[in-house]
Each structure stands twice: as structure tokens, then as C-alpha cells.
Amino acid sequence: MNIDKHREKLIARIRDKEHRDAFVSARIQVGIPLQIRALREQKEWNQQELADNAGVKQSWIATIENPNYSGFSLKTLLKLASAFDVGLIVEFVPISTLVDRELKLSPESLTPVTFERDPYFKPQPITIPAEFGMLLGVSMSLGSPAIQKESPEIKKMGKLLYYNMGQKATDQKEMDSPLHDSLVEVINQ
């Protein structure tokens, strides 16, 4: 069934309050056990390994992976989030948000990336603007291997760039220079 027809059928069903309540309940009662199992399998853990990491018994893991179980507590879910090293969001949302999530459901959507693999927390290289590369006769990103052979001007520029991104430079005198003023001007554009 294509996504438009699935959406239409789903919307038609949930116009009825009883069906809407059942839909919300199923998203939790079936969705959470499926996600727990998918996350466990992503980690290549058996139930005992998840139990060990969550500080619970294996039989409890078997119970919570059963879609017929509905006794989840926030404490339980927080233990699992910690074991998987992922976040947990419990929030009230419009029904349309649940419908949208249902329509986008995929194996990938069940397994969020762990903290250690999350690109959000990886260091990002800072590219020196072309204007400054031309000024200094270089073209590189801070953090590249070439930075090891950097000139004092490049080091100063790096400190100034980091300073202007909210990290303090090591020497306040570095902030009192024409280079600093130029950097501030380009960064604020």
C-alpha cells in the first residue's frame, strides 16, 4: 500500500475517539517493545547482556520485549536508555505527530544512534575563510595535519576563531590586533 492510501485509511480510523485512543496506546505498547528489541539487536546483545547492562534480570528483559506487556515505568525506560546510551523523550504531542511517525516507521527509525556514534558530538573542523587564507598565503582547516607546521599567524587566527565561537583565547593581547578586527568582521557577516 502506498503511503498516501495508508495515511488516508489511518486518518479515517482515528477520527473516531475510541480508535484514536487505541492508536495512541498501540504506539506505546507495541512500539516500545519493538524499539527495545531493535536497540538490543543493534548492539548485538542477547537478552542477558542487556539485563547485565541495565542492572536487571534477563526474565525482565524478556517480559518488556513482549508487545502484550504494558507495565513500563519511567524508571524502567530510563534504565534502558542508560544501558543503550541513548536519550529518552516522553512528551504529549498532537495526534498528527504520531500519525507522521507511524507513516515514517522503518527499522532505522527504531534504532537511534548511540552517544558515542552521534555525529553531533564529534569535533567539527573549522575552515579558515578564503579571505584569511589569501591574506596569509595558506588554505587549510584548523585541525588538519598541515596545522602542525602552522605559522604563528595561523595559531593566532585559530585562537581568535575559537574565541569568537565562545571559547576564550589564552592571551587577551591577541584580541587587540587588526587581524582580530578582520576576523570579527568576517565571522559576523
C-alpha positions, 0 to 999 in steps of 0.5 A: 500500500502506498503511503498516501492510501495508508495515511488516508485509511489511518486518518479515517480510523482515528477520527473516531475517539475510541480508535484514536485512543487505541492508536495512541496506546498501540504506539506505546505498547507495541512500539516500545517493545519493538524499539527495545528489541531493535536497540538490543539487536543493534548492539548485538546483545542477547537478552542477558547482556542487556539485563547485565547492562541495565542492572536487571534480570534477563526474565525482565528483559524478556517480559518488556520485549513482549508487545502484550506487556504494558507495565513500563515505568519511567524508571524502567525506560530510563534504565534502558536508555542508560544501558543503550546510551541513548536519550529518552523523550516522553512528551504529549504531542498532537495526534498528527505527530504520531500519525507522521511517525507511524507513516515514517516507521522503518527499522532505522527509525527504531534504532537511534544512534548511540552517544558515542556514534552521534555525529553531533558530538564529534569535533567539527573542523573549522575552515579558515575563510578564503579571505584569511587564507589569501591574506596569509598565503595558506588554505587549510582547516584548523585541525588538519595535519598541515596545522602542525607546521602552522605559522604563528599567524595561523595559531593566532587566527585559530585562537581568535576563531575559537574565541569568537565561537565562545571559547576564550583565547589564552592571551587577551593581547591577541584580541587587540590586533587588526587581524582580530578586527578582520576576523570579527568582521568576517565571522559576523557577516 
